[in-house]
Amino acid sequence: RATPNARVLGPKWGREMQAIIKAAKAGQVREEGEKIVVFEGPQEWAVDRQDIELSYQGKDGMDALGDKGFLLALDKTLTPALREEGIANELNRIIQDLRKTAGYAVSDRIELTIKGELDPAWRGHLLQLALAEPAEFSEAKADATIRETIEGRAFRVSIRKKKEV
């Protein structure tokens, strides 16, 4: 979307200003170096960049940003896979906070129990990130436990330091 600055264009372009504004508002613009070229049929005007503001609007679920001839479009749609990844990231933060609360060293191996609805692939990923092995134990036998609801799902995360063999 092009938004011409009529106050600046008037003194610079005189009678041609109206044609420039009409073509710019119709989206007939392109960026060329430090200029913005506005065109209508064979007629072209090379306008200073500060005289026309260009902005980009993405389709539904998309954001767009453009500058100096480059356009970046970002799809902001939250897919089920992205939601699962977000839940896993939040659980990882919770596990790391529990490790800190329990006073574990960064290198300490732990046993981890996660109760709640989570994709098995993410369980494996969390075990790897937390230097943990899967285990089933009660809250009473845990060094630290937290109950958390993420995206409407209830989780119980418990950790305990792995015993040296």
Summary of the structure (lengths in Angstrom):
residues: 165
radius of gyration: 28.5
end to end distance: 67.0
largest distance: 88.3
contacts: 426
relative contact order: 0.12
helix: 36%
strand: 36%
